[in-house]
Amino acid sequence: MGKLFVWCFTAFAAFGGFLFGYDIGVINGVKDMEGFRMTFNLSDVSNGSCAGATGDEKEGAILGLVVSMFSIGCFFGALLAGGLSDAIGRKLAIVTGGVVFTFAGVIQSVSYFIWMMFIGRIVAGIGVGILSMVVPIYNAELAPKSLRGRLVSLNQLSITAGIMVSFVIDLIFETFLDGWRVALALQCVFGITLIVGMLFLPESPRWLVVKNREQKAVEVLAKIRHGSDEDIQEEVHEIALTVHKHEKGSLAQTLRKFLHWRILQRIALGMILQLFQQFTGMNVIMYYSTSIFCTIGVEGYVSTAVVGMLNFLTTILSVFLVDKFGRKVLLLLGALGMTVSMAIGASLLLGFHVEEGGNQAVGYVVVLCICLFVFNFAYGWGPTAWVVTSEIYPLNVRGFAVSLTTSANWIGNFIVAMCTPVMLASSALQTQGTFYILAVTNFLAFLFVLLCLPETKGESLERVDALFSKPWVEMTNIWFYLRCGCPWGSRWPWTSTSAALSLPEDGDPSQQELDEDERYLNREDVPLQPKERRIHTPVENTLPSNHTQPDSS
């Protein structure tokens, strides 16, 4: 029964990411549909002209607001989600996000004025912002340790699945006058499915322990774990220890830890990494690919659907690559590949005047460059940036630090969504100028990862802390990566682990925290006994009567 529960909530978590991806992708095609543009008095694109290519920068700004209002809502939803989930629980917080998301679908699908669409997009963003923060936390707190690492990449996979489905939906309904309303109304169906599904899933055992409901936490773990009574009791004990780590110390002590320059260094690293994930330009393609493909003379909706499928399939590959080749390698290769593909695409557009009705065959080559760009993002920066920001922070500041990095991602998303249509409509930049800008930002991202980011694959929390205390050259292992990039380099990053790291010495804050935990475990008033004393303690009375031991055979 335990395995069945694990697969059920894992599949459901993927559906939470699906909602996120669907709302990101659906607006790409909707904004260019004839019925949508007629409703809001935008330029007609049914006569062969392309949205974004009209040269009307004011209209570009309006389209930018339609897209970017979603990011504003996500920013505030992500900030709200932490306190909300701590107050009412992970389960009810996800239900709340689903309700908000469903309500937003109603507003958008019945909009007759542009301000109604703006409101609907903001409300949708609030719902998605809540889900984007709470669903990964819910997964991590409910999943067994063996699945936690891959769940981050699996969440990105589900997002790309939502994007792919939204592109196909846009392709199906683009010829119908009210097809844009149907595409947006489908959000309500997905939101209701999310709400109903959550009714059959348990609350997070960690949140239950925080609320002093240890007995209920034991019952939840007994249902979803395929382990012995001892294993379940031990896991509840570890949860209690984690809660202790978060609760100990005064506010002043917590602030001192958070404001330590090494912690601030890591927070800055994570925020810049998330900003670069947006500035790579992937959402330029996800939000505006139909307009871009139209300007280079290829069918927009079909090409966009193909790009969505490529994004999804490549993200499947990334789930298996991130723990094999390492985070830094995938980020470096991804940034380099995106730089090259954008530079080639921009040069072809400029050299052959494709946007002015030049060689259409060259336009298809540009489409291949865009596909190469999406491929490099999907195995590299798409999932890996989230993996890095989830593992480089100490436990006592991780929640707030991750919320800051997520907020930075949404700020970058807003900037990209708002500026892209203006750049595409600008006579000075157009598509080729936008691609050149993306080539530069991707090269800067490559340099940032090479010079600032350490490799964290396979490292424990204590070793990650020790890694960031090393000198810059040792932390980034830069000479090793530079030598691997040279013709005479005999070793490659994925054939070697990172340099050996020594555990914290006495007097190090990390070691002091471990000593405090040991003293905490030996206190008489600890509700859950240490493992050494708990082994001989009967646990039958703490487990639900219907819990059965696993078959030892």
C-alpha positions as CSV (number, residue, x, y, z in Angstrom):
1,M,0.0,0.0,0.0
2,G,2.9,2.3,0.7
3,K,4.3,2.2,-2.8
4,L,0.8,2.9,-4.2
5,F,0.5,6.0,-2.0
6,V,4.0,7.2,-3.1
7,W,3.2,6.9,-6.8
8,C,-0.2,8.6,-6.3
9,F,1.1,11.7,-4.7
10,T,4.1,11.8,-7.0
11,A,1.8,11.7,-10.0
12,F,-0.4,14.3,-8.4
13,A,2.6,16.6,-7.7
14,A,3.4,16.3,-11.4
15,F,-0.2,17.5,-12.1
16,G,0.5,20.6,-9.9
17,G,3.4,21.5,-12.1
18,F,1.2,20.8,-15.1
19,L,-1.1,23.7,-14.1
20,F,1.9,25.9,-13.8
21,G,3.1,25.0,-17.3
22,Y,-0.3,25.2,-18.9
23,D,-0.9,28.8,-17.8
24,I,2.6,29.8,-19.0
25,G,2.1,28.3,-22.4
26,V,-1.5,28.9,-23.2
27,I,-1.2,32.7,-23.5
28,N,1.4,32.2,-26.2
29,G,-1.2,31.2,-28.8
30,V,-4.2,33.0,-27.2
31,K,-2.8,36.5,-27.6
32,D,-2.5,35.9,-31.4
33,M,-5.9,34.4,-32.0
34,E,-8.2,36.4,-34.2
35,G,-11.1,36.4,-31.7
36,F,-8.9,37.6,-28.9
37,R,-7.5,40.5,-30.9
38,M,-10.9,41.5,-32.1
39,T,-12.3,41.4,-28.6
40,F,-9.7,43.8,-27.3
41,N,-9.3,46.0,-30.4
42,L,-5.8,44.9,-31.3
43,S,-4.4,44.8,-34.8
44,D,-5.9,42.1,-37.1
45,V,-3.4,39.3,-37.9
46,S,-5.8,37.2,-40.0
47,N,-4.6,38.9,-43.2
48,G,-1.2,37.4,-43.0
49,S,0.5,40.1,-40.9
50,C,2.2,38.9,-37.7
51,A,1.5,40.0,-34.1
52,G,4.6,41.8,-32.9
53,A,5.7,42.7,-36.3
54,T,3.3,45.6,-36.8
55,G,5.8,48.1,-35.6
56,D,3.2,49.4,-33.0
57,E,5.2,49.6,-29.8
58,K,2.2,50.6,-27.9
59,E,0.4,47.5,-28.9
60,G,3.5,45.5,-28.0
61,A,3.4,47.1,-24.5
62,I,-0.2,46.0,-24.1
63,L,0.6,42.4,-25.1
64,G,3.6,42.6,-22.7
65,L,1.2,43.6,-19.9
66,V,-1.2,40.7,-20.7
67,V,1.7,38.3,-20.4
68,S,3.6,39.8,-17.6
69,M,0.7,40.5,-15.2
70,F,0.9,36.7,-14.6
71,S,4.4,37.1,-13.3
72,I,3.4,39.9,-10.9
73,G,0.7,37.7,-9.4
74,C,3.2,34.8,-9.1
75,F,5.7,37.0,-7.3
76,F,3.1,38.0,-4.6
77,G,1.7,34.4,-4.5
78,A,5.1,33.0,-3.8
79,L,5.7,35.5,-1.0
80,L,2.3,34.7,0.5
81,A,2.7,30.9,0.2
82,G,5.2,30.4,3.0
83,G,3.2,31.9,5.8
84,L,0.0,30.4,4.4
85,S,1.3,26.9,4.3
86,D,2.7,27.2,7.8
87,A,-0.6,28.5,9.1
88,I,-3.1,26.2,7.5
89,G,-1.0,23.3,6.3
90,R,0.5,22.2,3.0
91,K,-2.6,20.4,1.9
92,L,-5.0,23.3,2.5
93,A,-2.5,25.7,1.0
94,I,-2.5,23.7,-2.3
95,V,-6.3,23.6,-2.2
96,T,-6.3,27.4,-1.8
97,G,-4.0,27.7,-4.8
98,G,-6.3,25.5,-6.8
99,V,-9.3,27.6,-5.9
100,V,-7.6,30.8,-6.9
101,F,-6.4,29.3,-10.1
102,T,-9.9,28.1,-11.0
103,F,-11.4,31.5,-10.2
104,A,-8.8,33.1,-12.5
105,G,-9.7,30.8,-15.3
106,V,-13.3,32.0,-15.1
107,I,-12.3,35.7,-15.1
108,Q,-10.0,35.3,-18.2
109,S,-12.5,33.2,-20.2
110,V,-15.3,35.7,-19.8
111,S,-13.3,38.9,-20.3
112,Y,-14.6,41.6,-22.6
113,F,-12.3,44.4,-21.5
114,I,-8.6,44.4,-21.4
115,W,-8.6,45.4,-17.7
116,M,-10.6,42.2,-16.9
117,M,-7.8,40.2,-18.6
118,F,-5.2,42.0,-16.6
119,I,-7.0,41.1,-13.4
120,G,-7.5,37.5,-14.5
121,R,-3.8,37.2,-15.3
122,I,-2.8,38.6,-11.9
123,V,-5.2,36.3,-10.0
124,A,-3.9,33.3,-12.0
125,G,-0.4,34.3,-11.1
126,I,-1.3,34.4,-7.4
127,G,-2.6,30.8,-7.6
128,V,0.4,29.5,-9.5
129,G,2.7,31.4,-7.2
130,I,1.2,29.5,-4.2
131,L,1.4,26.2,-6.0
132,S,5.0,26.8,-7.3
133,M,6.2,27.2,-3.7
134,V,4.0,24.7,-1.7
135,V,3.8,21.7,-4.1
136,P,7.6,21.1,-4.1
137,I,7.7,21.5,-0.3
138,Y,4.8,19.1,0.1
139,N,6.5,16.5,-2.2
140,A,9.8,16.8,-0.3
141,E,8.2,16.4,3.1
142,L,6.0,13.5,2.1
143,A,8.4,11.6,-0.2
144,P,10.9,9.0,1.0
145,K,14.6,10.0,0.8
146,S,15.2,7.9,-2.3
147,L,12.8,10.0,-4.3
148,R,13.5,13.5,-3.1
149,G,16.4,14.3,-5.4
150,R,14.5,13.5,-8.6
151,L,11.3,15.2,-7.6
152,V,12.8,18.6,-8.3
153,S,13.5,17.6,-11.9
154,L,10.2,15.7,-12.1
155,N,8.4,19.0,-11.2
156,Q,10.2,20.7,-14.2
157,L,9.1,17.8,-16.4
158,S,5.5,18.3,-15.4
159,I,5.8,22.0,-16.2
160,T,7.0,21.3,-19.7
161,A,4.2,18.8,-20.1
162,G,1.7,21.5,-19.3
163,I,3.4,23.8,-21.8
164,M,3.3,21.2,-24.5
165,V,-0.4,20.5,-23.9
166,S,-1.2,24.2,-23.9
167,F,0.5,24.6,-27.3
168,V,-1.5,21.7,-28.7
169,I,-4.7,23.2,-27.3
170,D,-3.9,26.5,-29.0
171,L,-3.3,24.7,-32.3
172,I,-6.6,23.0,-32.1
173,F,-8.7,26.1,-31.2
174,E,-6.8,28.8,-33.1
175,T,-9.3,28.7,-36.1
176,F,-12.4,29.2,-33.9
177,L,-13.6,32.7,-33.1
178,D,-14.1,32.0,-29.4
179,G,-11.4,29.3,-29.3
180,W,-9.3,31.6,-27.0
181,R,-12.1,31.5,-24.4
182,V,-12.2,27.7,-24.5
183,A,-8.4,27.4,-24.1
184,L,-8.5,29.7,-21.1
185,A,-11.6,28.0,-19.6
186,L,-9.8,24.7,-19.5
187,Q,-7.8,26.1,-16.6
188,C,-11.0,25.7,-14.6
189,V,-11.1,22.0,-15.4
190,F,-7.5,21.5,-14.4
191,G,-7.9,23.5,-11.2
192,I,-11.0,21.6,-10.1
193,T,-9.1,18.3,-10.7
194,L,-6.3,19.6,-8.4
195,I,-8.8,20.5,-5.7
196,V,-10.6,17.2,-5.8
197,G,-7.4,15.2,-5.9
198,M,-6.0,16.9,-2.8
199,L,-9.0,15.6,-0.8
200,F,-7.6,12.1,-1.1
201,L,-4.0,12.9,-0.1
202,P,-2.7,13.2,3.5
203,E,-1.2,16.2,5.2
204,S,2.5,16.7,5.5
205,P,3.9,14.7,8.5
206,R,6.4,17.4,9.1
207,W,3.7,20.1,9.4
208,L,1.8,17.8,11.8
209,V,4.9,17.5,14.0
210,V,5.4,21.3,14.0
211,K,1.8,21.6,15.2
212,N,2.5,19.0,18.0
213,R,0.4,16.3,16.3
214,E,3.0,13.5,16.4
215,Q,0.4,10.7,16.6
216,K,-1.3,11.9,13.4
217,A,2.2,12.1,11.7
218,V,2.9,8.5,12.7
219,E,-0.4,7.5,11.2
220,V,0.3,9.3,7.9
221,L,3.8,7.7,7.6
222,A,2.4,4.3,8.4
223,K,0.1,4.6,5.3
224,I,2.7,5.9,2.8
225,R,5.8,4.0,3.9
226,H,6.7,0.4,3.1
227,G,8.8,0.0,6.2
228,S,8.9,-1.4,9.7
229,D,7.5,0.2,12.8
230,E,11.1,1.1,13.9
231,D,11.7,2.9,10.6
232,I,8.6,4.9,10.9
233,Q,9.4,5.9,14.4
234,E,12.9,6.8,13.4
235,E,11.6,9.0,10.6
236,V,9.2,10.9,12.9
237,H,12.2,11.3,15.3
238,E,14.3,12.8,12.5
239,I,11.4,15.2,11.6
240,A,11.3,16.3,15.3
241,L,15.0,17.0,15.2
242,T,14.6,19.1,12.0
243,V,11.9,21.1,13.7
244,H,14.2,21.7,16.6
245,K,16.8,23.1,14.3
246,H,14.4,25.6,12.9
247,E,12.9,26.6,16.3
248,K,16.0,27.0,18.4
249,G,17.6,30.3,19.0
250,S,16.2,33.8,19.4
251,L,15.2,36.1,16.6
252,A,18.4,38.0,17.0
253,Q,20.5,34.8,16.7
254,T,18.5,33.7,13.6
255,L,19.1,37.1,12.0
256,R,22.8,37.0,12.8
257,K,23.0,33.6,11.0
258,F,21.0,34.9,8.1
259,L,23.1,38.1,7.7
260,H,26.4,36.2,7.9
261,W,28.4,37.2,4.8
262,R,28.8,33.5,3.7
263,I,25.0,33.0,3.8
264,L,24.4,36.3,2.0
265,Q,27.0,35.2,-0.6
266,R,24.9,32.0,-1.3
267,I,21.6,33.9,-1.4
268,A,23.1,36.3,-3.9
269,L,24.4,33.3,-5.9
270,G,21.0,31.7,-6.0
271,M,19.2,34.9,-6.9
272,I,21.6,35.7,-9.8
273,L,21.3,32.1,-11.0
274,Q,17.5,32.3,-11.1
275,L,17.7,35.7,-12.9
276,F,20.0,34.2,-15.5
277,Q,17.6,31.3,-15.9
278,Q,15.0,33.8,-17.1
279,F,17.5,36.0,-19.0
280,T,18.6,33.0,-21.1
281,G,15.5,33.8,-23.1
282,M,13.6,30.5,-22.8
283,N,10.4,32.4,-22.0
284,V,10.9,34.6,-25.0
285,I,10.2,31.4,-27.0
286,M,7.5,30.1,-24.6
287,Y,5.5,33.3,-24.6
288,Y,6.1,34.7,-28.1
289,S,7.1,31.8,-30.4
290,T,3.9,32.1,-32.5
291,S,4.8,35.7,-33.3
292,I,8.5,34.9,-33.9
293,F,7.8,32.0,-36.2
294,C,5.3,34.1,-38.2
295,T,7.8,36.8,-38.8
296,I,10.4,34.4,-40.3
297,G,7.8,32.9,-42.6
298,V,6.9,29.6,-41.0
299,E,3.5,28.4,-39.6
300,G,3.5,29.6,-36.0
301,Y,1.1,27.3,-34.2
302,V,2.5,24.0,-35.6
303,S,6.1,25.0,-35.0
304,T,5.3,26.1,-31.5
305,A,3.7,22.7,-30.8
306,V,6.8,21.0,-32.1
307,V,9.0,23.1,-29.8
308,G,6.8,22.2,-26.8
309,M,7.2,18.5,-27.5
310,L,11.0,18.9,-27.9
311,N,11.1,20.7,-24.6
312,F,9.1,18.0,-22.8
313,L,11.1,15.1,-24.2
314,T,14.5,16.7,-23.5
315,T,13.4,17.4,-19.9
316,I,12.8,13.7,-19.5
317,L,16.4,13.2,-20.3
318,S,17.5,15.8,-17.8
319,V,16.0,13.8,-14.9
320,F,18.6,11.1,-15.5
321,L,21.5,13.5,-16.3
322,V,21.5,15.8,-13.3
323,D,22.8,13.2,-10.9
324,K,25.2,11.6,-13.4
325,F,27.1,14.5,-14.9
326,G,26.6,17.1,-12.2
327,R,25.0,20.5,-11.9
328,K,27.8,22.7,-13.1
329,V,28.5,20.7,-16.2
330,L,24.9,20.8,-17.4
331,L,24.7,24.5,-16.8
332,L,28.0,25.2,-18.6
333,L,27.1,23.1,-21.6
334,G,23.5,24.4,-21.7
335,A,24.6,28.1,-21.6
336,L,27.3,27.5,-24.3
337,G,24.8,25.7,-26.6
338,M,22.2,28.5,-26.2
339,T,24.8,31.1,-26.9
340,V,25.9,29.4,-30.2
341,S,22.3,28.7,-31.4
342,M,21.1,32.3,-30.7
343,A,24.2,33.8,-32.4
344,I,23.8,31.6,-35.5
345,G,20.0,32.3,-35.7
346,A,20.5,36.1,-35.4
347,S,23.2,36.1,-38.0
348,L,21.0,34.2,-40.5
349,L,18.1,36.5,-39.9
350,L,20.3,39.6,-40.4
351,G,22.3,38.2,-43.3
352,F,19.4,36.9,-45.4
353,H,16.8,39.5,-44.4
354,V,14.4,36.8,-43.5
355,E,12.0,39.1,-41.7
356,E,11.7,41.2,-44.9
357,G,10.4,38.3,-46.9
358,G,13.8,36.8,-47.8
359,N,14.7,33.2,-48.3
360,Q,12.1,31.0,-46.6
361,A,14.5,28.0,-46.5
362,V,16.7,30.1,-44.2
363,G,13.7,30.6,-42.0
364,Y,13.5,26.9,-41.4
365,V,17.2,26.8,-40.5
366,V,16.4,29.5,-37.9
367,V,13.7,27.2,-36.6
368,L,16.3,24.5,-36.2
369,C,18.5,27.0,-34.3
370,I,15.5,27.7,-32.0
371,C,15.0,24.0,-31.5
372,L,18.7,23.6,-30.6
373,F,18.3,26.5,-28.1
374,V,15.3,24.8,-26.5
375,F,17.1,21.5,-26.3
376,N,20.1,23.0,-24.5
377,F,17.8,24.8,-22.0
378,A,15.7,21.8,-21.3
379,Y,18.6,19.5,-20.2
380,G,20.5,22.3,-18.5
381,W,19.1,25.5,-17.1
382,G,15.5,24.4,-16.9
383,P,15.7,21.8,-14.1
384,T,19.3,22.3,-12.9
385,A,18.9,25.9,-11.6
386,W,16.1,24.8,-9.3
387,V,18.1,21.8,-8.1
388,V,21.1,24.0,-7.2
389,T,19.0,26.6,-5.3
390,S,17.3,23.8,-3.3
391,E,20.6,22.4,-2.0
392,I,23.1,25.2,-1.4
393,Y,21.5,26.7,1.8
394,P,21.8,25.6,5.4
395,L,18.7,24.1,6.9
396,N,18.0,26.9,9.3
397,V,17.7,29.5,6.6
398,R,16.7,27.4,3.6
399,G,13.0,28.2,3.5
400,F,13.4,32.0,3.5
401,A,16.5,31.8,1.1
402,V,14.6,29.7,-1.4
403,S,11.6,32.0,-1.3
404,L,14.0,34.9,-2.2
405,T,15.5,33.0,-5.1
406,T,12.1,32.1,-6.4
407,S,10.9,35.7,-6.1
408,A,14.0,36.7,-8.1
409,N,13.0,34.2,-10.8
410,W,9.5,35.8,-11.1
411,I,11.0,39.3,-11.3
412,G,13.2,38.1,-14.2
413,N,10.1,36.5,-15.7
414,F,8.2,39.8,-15.5
415,I,11.1,41.7,-17.2
416,V,11.3,39.2,-20.0
417,A,7.6,39.1,-20.6
418,M,7.3,42.8,-20.6
419,C,10.3,43.8,-22.7
420,T,10.1,41.1,-25.4
421,P,7.1,42.3,-27.4
422,V,8.5,45.9,-27.3
423,M,11.9,44.6,-28.7
424,L,10.2,42.5,-31.3
425,A,8.1,45.4,-32.5
426,S,11.1,47.8,-32.5
427,S,12.4,48.7,-35.9
428,A,15.9,48.9,-34.4
429,L,16.0,45.4,-32.9
430,Q,13.3,43.1,-34.3
431,T,13.9,39.4,-34.0
432,Q,17.5,39.3,-35.0
433,G,18.5,42.0,-32.5
434,T,16.5,40.2,-29.7
435,F,18.4,37.0,-30.5
436,Y,21.8,38.8,-30.4
437,I,20.9,40.1,-26.9
438,L,20.0,36.6,-25.8
439,A,23.4,35.3,-27.1
440,V,25.2,37.9,-25.0
441,T,23.2,37.1,-21.8
442,N,23.7,33.4,-22.3
443,F,27.5,33.9,-22.6
444,L,27.4,36.0,-19.4
445,A,25.5,33.1,-17.7
446,F,28.3,30.7,-18.9
447,L,30.9,33.0,-17.3
448,F,28.9,33.3,-14.1
449,V,28.6,29.6,-13.6
450,L,32.3,29.0,-14.5
451,L,33.6,31.6,-12.1
452,C,31.1,31.5,-9.2
453,L,29.3,28.2,-8.9
454,P,30.7,25.1,-7.1
455,E,29.7,21.6,-8.0
456,T,27.3,20.2,-5.4
457,K,26.6,16.8,-6.9
458,G,26.7,14.0,-4.3
459,E,27.6,16.4,-1.4
460,S,25.9,16.3,2.0
461,L,24.7,19.4,3.6
462,E,27.7,19.5,5.9
463,R,30.1,19.2,2.9
464,V,28.2,21.9,1.0
465,D,28.8,24.2,4.0
466,A,32.5,23.3,4.0
467,L,32.6,23.8,0.2
468,F,31.5,27.4,0.5
469,S,34.1,28.1,3.2
470,K,37.0,27.2,0.8
471,P,39.0,29.8,-1.1
472,W,37.4,30.9,-4.5
473,V,39.7,28.8,-6.6
474,E,39.1,25.6,-4.7
475,M,35.3,26.3,-4.3
476,T,34.7,26.7,-8.1
477,N,37.5,24.2,-9.1
478,I,38.0,26.6,-12.0
479,W,41.4,25.3,-13.2
480,F,39.9,21.8,-13.5
481,Y,37.1,23.0,-15.8
482,L,39.4,25.2,-17.9
483,R,41.7,22.3,-18.4
484,C,38.8,20.1,-19.4
485,G,37.9,22.6,-22.1
486,C,41.4,22.6,-23.6
487,P,42.5,20.1,-26.3
488,W,45.2,18.7,-24.0
489,G,42.8,18.2,-21.1
490,S,42.8,14.5,-20.3
491,R,39.9,14.4,-17.8
492,W,36.3,15.6,-18.0
493,P,34.2,17.0,-15.2
494,W,31.7,14.1,-15.3
495,T,34.5,11.4,-14.8
496,S,35.6,12.9,-11.5
497,T,34.1,13.9,-8.3
498,S,34.7,17.3,-6.9
499,A,37.8,17.9,-4.8
500,A,37.8,16.1,-1.4
501,L,36.4,18.3,1.3
502,S,37.2,18.1,5.0
503,L,34.3,18.1,7.5
504,P,33.9,21.1,9.7
505,E,36.4,21.3,12.4
506,D,35.7,22.0,16.1
507,G,34.5,25.5,16.6
508,D,32.9,25.6,13.1
509,P,29.2,26.8,13.3
510,S,28.1,23.6,11.5
511,Q,29.9,21.4,14.1
512,Q,28.5,23.5,16.9
513,E,25.0,22.9,15.5
514,L,25.6,19.1,15.5
515,D,26.8,19.2,19.1
516,E,23.7,21.2,20.1
517,D,21.5,18.5,18.4
518,E,23.3,15.8,20.3
519,R,22.6,17.6,23.6
520,Y,19.0,18.1,22.5
521,L,18.5,14.4,21.9
522,N,19.7,13.5,25.4
523,R,17.3,15.8,27.2
524,E,14.7,14.0,29.3
525,D,11.8,16.1,28.0
526,V,12.3,15.2,24.3
527,P,9.0,13.6,23.2
528,L,10.7,11.2,20.8
529,Q,13.6,9.2,22.1
530,P,17.0,9.0,20.5
531,K,17.5,6.1,18.1
532,E,19.9,4.3,20.6
533,R,17.2,4.2,23.3
534,R,14.3,3.9,21.0
535,I,15.3,0.5,19.4
536,H,14.1,-1.4,22.5
537,T,11.0,0.7,23.0
538,P,7.7,-0.9,21.9
539,V,6.0,1.2,19.2
540,E,2.8,-0.9,18.7
541,N,0.8,1.6,20.8
542,T,1.8,4.5,18.7
543,L,0.9,3.0,15.3
544,P,-2.6,2.7,13.9
545,S,-4.3,-0.6,14.5
546,N,-4.6,-1.3,10.7
547,H,-0.8,-1.0,10.1
548,T,0.8,-4.3,9.1
549,Q,4.5,-5.2,9.0
550,P,6.0,-5.7,5.6
551,D,6.5,-9.3,4.4
552,S,10.1,-10.1,5.3
553,S,10.2,-12.6,2.5
